[in-house]
Structure formats: C-alpha cells, structure tokens
Amino acid sequence: GSRSRFKMVLVSNTTVPAVLEKLKDQIKSNS
C-alpha cells in the first residue's frame, strides 16, 4: 500500500545523499 511506498521514499532520501557523498569522495581522491 501507500505505507511501503512511504518507506521506499524514506530509504531513498537517506541512502541517496550518502551515495552522493561517497561518489564525491571518490572523485576528490581520483583528481
């Protein structure tokens, strides 16, 4: 239902920024 969807949004909201931070760190270390 809508509850699981809300969970998905919550998870993506918390994981996406972390992934972006990791990518930023990788780019920094590469350059």
N, C-alpha and C positions, 0 to 999 in steps of 0.2 A: 504493500500500500504506500501511502504518502510518507509513512514513518521511515521505511527503509530508504526512500529517496532522500529524506532529510539527513539520514545517517551518511549516505553517499556524499552529499554536499559537504557535510561537516568534515568527513575524512579528507576529501579533496582540498578543502580550504586549509587543512592543517598540513597535508603532505606536500602539496604543490609548492608552497613557499620554501619548504625545506629542500626540495629537489632543486629549485632555482638557486638557492644559496650554494648547494653542492656544485652545481654547474658553474656558478660564478667563481668559486674557489678553484675549480679545475682550470678554468680559463686564466685566472690570475697566475697559477703556478706554471702553466704552459708558456705564457708570454714572458 
